[in-house]
């Protein structure tokens, strides 16, 4: 049956092209792990994970074992990395669904070893995360010794990769990142001295790729006989991260290329439900935050904050209808919003409205939403509600 007119269109062609572009920027010495956590940043895991695999991704990154199980359903042959590690009681599912966990605590070893032995699993690959300064997850390099001792001949765990998170790769002065590289170098030396060899150095997000960090990461990996694995997220979905402070001289060539070659994957649309004329003095929306100062034509659209349209956008943002910008007036309601179409001739019920994306020659980006709502593009995408259908196109 026909549904409420509020939906998201996902252009898999753009996602595949973005992956191939990022792969070319990373170069032949690096593989890419496509980050599809949080329902592919709100874009739909079921649509985006297979598209990434079609584009050449052999690795997918998810947050949890639950997401990993879902990703396995769509991508039977992909390597799937559980970026936030397993939670208590999930080790048997890690093995059952052929997932690769990130680990950094002794209890991770305990549970995974027990589950492996219980299922007769002789070898289970894991990635060991090193905390190089973010203080979020990962083992402190100074406390590596006891964990490294757990990788012994009688353990089913195999150290496949060593991972860290570059938490300030979008800071163009690179000083924090350089310090993290130094800490990682020291940790890798300790791992090598312990007689262990990991084949993968799992480092670097979208910002690191576009800022030109890949050669440095690849050189660090080569020093220890490893291959680089980079983890693009936001850029995979067509958005280049903002760098702070902006580059003061020449931007990295990869970032310049990104602004030309990355294409947004998501377009968020709604529709005009009805149109009405109101006189001077008409109150619009909850608590009367907008009062008409002239006769106006208003269009009601089927999108509200329960769909993910940030309530901060009322009276300070516009959407697109008939190829023109129409201001949101009054407070955004749970399921509906009102737009001013006084200066846009011919608007009528059934007209398509673009909340995020392109319509004719106008475009509204995730960054536009983020700036108006005082947040970041990642949050704009992931807050689009599950009740808003995602449609591959």
C-alpha positions as CSV (number, residue, x, y, z in Angstrom):
1,X,0.0,0.0,0.0
2,X,1.1,3.6,-0.4
3,X,3.1,4.8,2.6
4,X,3.7,8.1,4.4
5,X,5.8,10.3,2.2
6,X,9.1,10.4,4.2
7,X,11.9,8.2,2.8
8,X,15.6,8.0,2.1
9,X,17.1,7.1,-1.3
10,X,20.5,5.3,-1.2
11,X,22.6,5.6,-4.4
12,X,24.7,2.4,-4.3
13,X,26.5,3.5,-7.5
14,X,27.9,6.5,-5.7
15,X,29.0,4.4,-2.7
16,X,30.8,2.0,-5.0
17,X,32.5,4.9,-6.8
18,X,33.5,6.5,-3.5
19,X,35.1,3.2,-2.3
20,X,37.1,2.9,-5.5
21,X,38.3,6.5,-5.3
22,X,39.4,6.0,-1.6
23,X,41.2,2.8,-2.6
24,X,43.1,4.7,-5.3
25,X,44.1,7.4,-2.8
26,X,45.2,4.9,-0.3
27,X,47.4,3.2,-2.9
28,X,48.5,-0.3,-3.6
29,X,50.2,-0.7,-0.2
30,X,46.9,-0.4,1.7
31,X,43.7,-2.3,1.9
32,X,40.4,-0.7,3.0
33,X,38.0,-1.8,5.7
34,X,34.6,-0.3,4.8
35,X,32.9,1.0,8.0
36,X,29.3,0.0,8.0
37,X,28.6,0.3,11.7
38,X,25.4,2.0,13.0
39,X,23.4,0.7,10.1
40,X,26.0,2.0,7.7
41,X,25.9,5.5,9.3
42,X,22.1,5.4,9.0
43,X,22.3,4.6,5.3
44,X,21.2,0.9,5.7
45,X,23.6,-2.0,6.4
46,X,21.6,-4.3,4.1
47,X,22.0,-1.9,1.1
48,X,25.5,-0.6,1.8
49,X,27.5,-3.6,2.9
50,X,26.9,-5.6,-0.3
51,X,27.6,-2.4,-2.3
52,X,31.0,-2.0,-0.6
53,X,31.8,-5.7,-1.3
54,X,30.8,-5.3,-5.0
55,X,33.2,-2.3,-5.1
56,X,36.1,-4.5,-3.9
57,X,35.9,-4.4,-0.1
58,X,37.0,-7.7,1.5
59,X,36.7,-6.2,5.1
60,X,33.7,-4.6,6.7
61,X,33.7,-2.8,10.1
62,X,30.8,-3.0,12.5
63,X,30.4,-1.9,16.2
64,X,29.1,-5.1,17.8
65,X,28.6,-8.8,17.5
66,X,24.9,-8.2,16.8
67,X,25.8,-5.9,13.8
68,X,28.3,-8.5,12.7
69,X,25.7,-11.2,12.6
70,X,23.5,-9.0,10.5
71,X,26.4,-8.1,8.2
72,X,27.2,-11.8,7.8
73,X,23.7,-12.4,6.6
74,X,24.2,-9.9,3.7
75,X,27.8,-10.7,3.0
76,X,28.6,-14.4,3.5
77,X,32.2,-14.2,2.4
78,X,33.4,-10.8,3.8
79,X,35.8,-10.5,6.7
80,X,33.9,-8.7,9.5
81,X,35.7,-6.8,12.2
82,X,33.9,-6.1,15.5
83,X,35.5,-2.7,16.1
84,X,34.1,-2.2,19.7
85,X,35.0,-5.7,20.7
86,X,32.7,-8.5,22.0
87,X,30.6,-8.1,25.1
88,X,30.3,-10.7,27.9
89,X,28.7,-13.9,26.7
90,X,29.2,-13.2,23.0
91,X,32.3,-15.2,22.3
92,X,30.5,-18.3,21.0
93,X,28.7,-16.1,18.4
94,X,32.0,-14.6,17.3
95,X,33.1,-18.1,16.4
96,X,29.8,-19.2,15.0
97,X,29.5,-16.3,12.6
98,X,33.2,-16.1,11.7
99,X,33.7,-12.6,13.1
100,X,37.0,-11.0,13.9
101,X,37.0,-9.3,17.2
102,X,39.1,-6.3,18.4
103,X,40.4,-7.1,21.9
104,X,42.4,-5.3,24.6
105,X,41.3,-6.7,28.0
106,X,42.2,-10.0,29.8
107,X,38.6,-11.0,30.0
108,X,38.4,-10.9,26.2
109,X,41.1,-13.5,26.0
110,X,39.4,-15.6,28.7
111,X,36.0,-15.7,27.0
112,X,37.3,-16.2,23.5
113,X,39.7,-18.9,24.5
114,X,37.0,-20.8,26.4
115,X,34.5,-20.5,23.6
116,X,37.1,-21.7,21.0
117,X,38.0,-24.7,23.1
118,X,34.4,-25.5,23.7
119,X,33.7,-25.5,20.0
120,X,36.9,-27.2,18.9
121,X,38.1,-24.1,17.2
122,X,41.9,-24.4,16.8
123,X,42.6,-20.9,15.5
124,X,40.7,-17.6,16.0
125,X,42.1,-14.4,14.5
126,X,41.9,-11.3,16.6
127,X,43.1,-7.6,16.3
128,X,44.8,-6.2,19.4
129,X,44.0,-2.5,20.0
130,X,46.6,-0.2,21.4
131,X,45.6,3.0,23.2
132,X,47.9,5.6,21.7
133,X,46.3,8.5,23.5
134,X,42.5,8.6,23.2
135,X,41.9,6.9,26.5
136,X,38.8,5.2,25.2
137,X,39.5,1.6,24.4
138,X,42.7,-0.4,23.8
139,X,45.5,-1.5,26.1
140,X,48.0,1.0,27.4
141,X,51.4,0.3,25.7
142,X,53.1,0.2,29.1
143,X,50.8,-2.7,30.1
144,X,51.2,-4.8,27.0
145,X,53.4,-7.5,28.5
146,X,50.7,-9.7,30.2
147,X,48.5,-9.6,27.1
148,X,51.3,-10.5,24.7
149,X,52.1,-13.5,26.9
150,X,48.5,-14.8,26.2
151,X,49.5,-15.4,22.6
152,X,51.3,-18.7,23.0
153,X,51.3,-22.0,21.2
154,X,48.6,-23.6,23.3
155,X,46.2,-20.7,22.9
156,X,43.6,-20.8,20.0
157,X,44.0,-16.9,19.6
158,X,46.1,-15.7,16.7
159,X,47.3,-12.1,16.5
160,X,46.3,-11.2,13.0
161,X,46.2,-7.4,13.4
162,X,47.3,-4.5,15.6
163,X,45.0,-1.5,15.7
164,X,44.7,2.0,17.0
165,X,42.4,4.9,16.4
166,X,43.8,8.3,15.2
167,X,41.5,10.5,17.2
168,X,42.7,13.9,15.8
169,X,43.4,13.0,12.1
170,X,41.2,15.9,11.1
171,X,43.5,18.4,12.8
172,X,45.6,19.7,10.0
173,X,48.7,20.5,12.1
174,X,49.2,16.7,12.5
175,X,51.0,17.0,15.8
176,X,48.7,14.7,17.8
177,X,48.8,12.1,15.0
178,X,52.6,12.2,14.9
179,X,52.7,11.5,18.6
180,X,50.3,8.6,18.2
181,X,52.5,7.2,15.4
182,X,55.5,7.3,17.8
183,X,53.5,5.4,20.5
184,X,52.4,2.9,18.0
185,X,55.9,2.4,16.7
186,X,57.0,1.7,20.3
187,X,54.2,-0.8,20.8
188,X,55.0,-2.6,17.6
189,X,58.6,-2.9,18.6
190,X,57.5,-4.5,21.9
191,X,55.2,-6.9,20.1
192,X,58.1,-7.9,17.8
193,X,60.5,-8.3,20.7
194,X,58.0,-10.7,22.3
195,X,58.4,-13.0,19.2
196,X,55.0,-12.2,17.8
197,X,54.2,-11.2,14.2
198,X,50.9,-9.6,13.2
199,X,50.3,-9.3,9.5
200,X,48.0,-6.2,9.5
201,X,48.5,-2.7,10.9
202,X,44.9,-1.5,11.3
203,X,45.1,2.3,11.4
204,X,43.5,5.3,9.8
205,X,40.1,6.7,9.1
206,X,38.6,8.9,6.3
207,X,40.5,12.0,7.5
208,X,43.8,10.1,7.6
209,X,43.3,8.9,4.1
210,X,42.4,12.3,2.7
211,X,45.1,14.2,4.7
212,X,47.7,12.0,3.0
213,X,48.7,10.0,6.0
214,X,48.7,6.6,4.2
215,X,52.3,6.7,3.1
216,X,53.5,7.2,6.6
217,X,51.2,4.5,7.9
218,X,52.4,2.1,5.2
219,X,56.0,2.9,6.0
220,X,55.4,2.1,9.7
221,X,53.7,-1.2,8.6
222,X,56.5,-2.1,6.3
223,X,59.1,-1.6,9.1
224,X,57.5,-4.6,10.9
225,X,56.6,-6.7,7.9
226,X,52.9,-5.7,8.0
227,X,50.3,-4.6,5.5
228,X,48.2,-1.5,6.1
229,X,44.4,-1.7,6.6
230,X,42.6,1.7,6.5
231,X,39.1,2.3,7.8
232,X,37.1,4.9,5.8
233,X,33.7,5.8,7.2
234,X,32.3,9.2,6.5
235,X,34.1,9.6,3.1
236,X,32.6,6.2,2.0
237,X,29.2,7.9,2.1
238,X,30.5,10.9,0.1
239,X,31.4,13.5,2.7
240,X,35.0,14.8,3.2
241,X,35.6,15.7,6.9
242,X,36.2,19.3,7.9
243,X,39.8,19.9,9.0
244,X,40.5,22.1,12.0
245,X,42.3,24.4,11.7
246,X,41.8,24.6,7.9
247,X,45.1,24.0,6.0
248,X,46.9,27.2,6.0
249,X,48.8,26.6,2.7
250,X,48.2,24.0,0.0
251,X,45.7,21.3,0.9
252,X,46.7,17.7,0.3
253,X,46.1,16.6,-3.3
254,X,43.8,13.8,-2.0
255,X,41.6,16.3,-0.2
256,X,41.4,18.5,-3.3
257,X,40.4,15.4,-5.3
258,X,37.9,14.4,-2.7
259,X,35.9,17.6,-3.0
260,X,35.5,16.8,-6.7
261,X,35.1,13.0,-6.7
262,X,33.3,12.0,-3.6
263,X,29.5,11.9,-4.2
264,X,26.9,11.8,-1.4
265,X,25.1,8.5,-1.2
266,X,22.0,9.5,0.7
267,X,19.0,11.8,-0.3
268,X,16.3,12.3,2.2
269,X,12.9,13.2,0.9
270,X,9.4,14.0,2.0
271,X,6.2,15.4,0.4
272,X,3.8,18.2,0.7
273,X,0.7,17.1,2.5
274,X,-1.4,20.2,2.1
275,X,-1.1,23.9,1.4
276,X,-2.9,26.8,3.1
277,X,-3.0,30.6,3.1
278,X,-2.7,32.5,6.4
279,X,-3.2,36.2,7.2
280,X,-1.0,38.6,9.0
281,X,-0.7,37.7,12.7
282,X,-1.3,33.9,12.1
283,X,0.5,31.8,14.7
284,X,2.5,28.9,13.3
285,X,3.4,25.8,15.3
286,X,3.8,25.0,19.0
287,X,4.3,28.0,21.4
288,X,3.9,30.5,18.6
289,X,7.6,30.9,17.8
290,X,6.7,32.2,14.4
291,X,4.0,34.8,13.7
292,X,3.2,35.9,10.1
293,X,4.1,39.5,9.4
294,X,2.4,39.3,6.0
295,X,-0.1,37.1,4.2
296,X,1.7,33.8,3.6
297,X,1.3,30.4,1.9
298,X,2.3,27.5,4.0
299,X,3.0,23.9,3.1
300,X,2.7,21.0,5.6
301,X,5.3,18.3,5.1
302,X,5.4,14.8,6.5
303,X,8.7,14.9,8.4
304,X,9.4,15.8,12.0
305,X,11.8,15.2,14.8
306,X,10.7,11.6,15.2
307,X,12.0,11.1,11.7
308,X,15.4,12.7,12.6
309,X,14.7,16.2,11.5
310,X,16.5,18.1,14.2
311,X,14.2,20.3,16.3
312,X,16.9,23.0,16.3
313,X,16.2,23.6,12.6
314,X,12.8,25.3,13.2
315,X,12.9,29.0,12.1
316,X,16.6,28.6,11.0
317,X,16.8,26.2,8.0
318,X,15.3,25.6,4.6
319,X,14.3,22.6,2.5
320,X,13.8,22.3,-1.2
321,X,10.6,22.2,-3.1
322,X,10.2,22.9,-6.9
323,X,13.9,23.5,-7.0
324,X,13.8,26.4,-4.5
325,X,14.6,26.9,-0.9
326,X,11.6,27.0,1.4
327,X,12.2,28.1,5.0
328,X,11.0,25.9,7.9
329,X,8.7,28.1,10.0
330,X,7.6,27.5,13.5
331,X,8.8,24.6,15.7
332,X,9.3,21.3,14.1
333,X,6.7,18.8,15.4
334,X,7.2,15.1,16.1
335,X,5.8,14.0,12.7
336,X,5.3,17.2,10.7
337,X,6.9,20.5,9.8
338,X,5.7,23.6,8.1
339,X,7.5,25.5,5.3
340,X,7.0,28.9,3.8
341,X,6.2,28.6,0.1
342,X,4.9,32.2,-0.3
343,X,7.5,33.0,-3.0
344,X,7.3,29.6,-4.8
345,X,4.5,29.5,-7.3
346,X,2.4,26.4,-7.8
347,X,3.3,24.4,-4.8
348,X,0.6,21.8,-4.1
349,X,-0.1,18.6,-2.3
350,X,2.0,15.7,-3.5
351,X,5.0,17.8,-4.5
352,X,8.3,16.2,-3.6
353,X,10.4,17.9,-0.8
354,X,14.1,17.3,-0.4
355,X,15.4,17.6,3.2
356,X,18.9,16.5,2.4
357,X,20.3,16.2,-1.1
358,X,19.9,17.8,-4.5
359,X,16.8,19.1,-6.3
360,X,17.4,20.7,-9.7
361,X,20.2,23.2,-9.2
362,X,20.0,23.5,-5.4
363,X,21.6,21.2,-2.8
364,X,21.4,20.7,1.0
365,X,24.3,18.8,2.5
366,X,24.7,16.9,5.7
367,X,27.2,19.6,6.7
368,X,24.5,22.3,6.2
369,X,22.3,20.4,8.6
370,X,25.2,19.9,11.0
371,X,26.2,23.6,11.1
372,X,22.6,24.7,11.7
373,X,22.0,22.1,14.4
374,X,25.4,22.7,16.0
375,X,26.5,19.1,15.6
376,X,28.4,16.9,13.1
377,X,27.4,15.1,9.8
378,X,27.8,11.7,11.4
379,X,25.0,12.5,13.9
380,X,22.7,13.9,11.1
381,X,22.9,10.6,9.2
382,X,22.6,8.3,12.2
383,X,19.6,10.1,13.7
384,X,17.4,9.6,10.7
385,X,14.9,7.3,12.3
386,X,14.5,3.6,11.5
387,X,10.8,4.3,10.6
388,X,12.1,6.2,7.5
389,X,12.4,3.6,4.8
390,X,15.7,3.3,3.0
391,X,15.4,2.6,-0.7
392,X,18.2,1.5,-3.0
393,X,18.3,3.4,-6.3
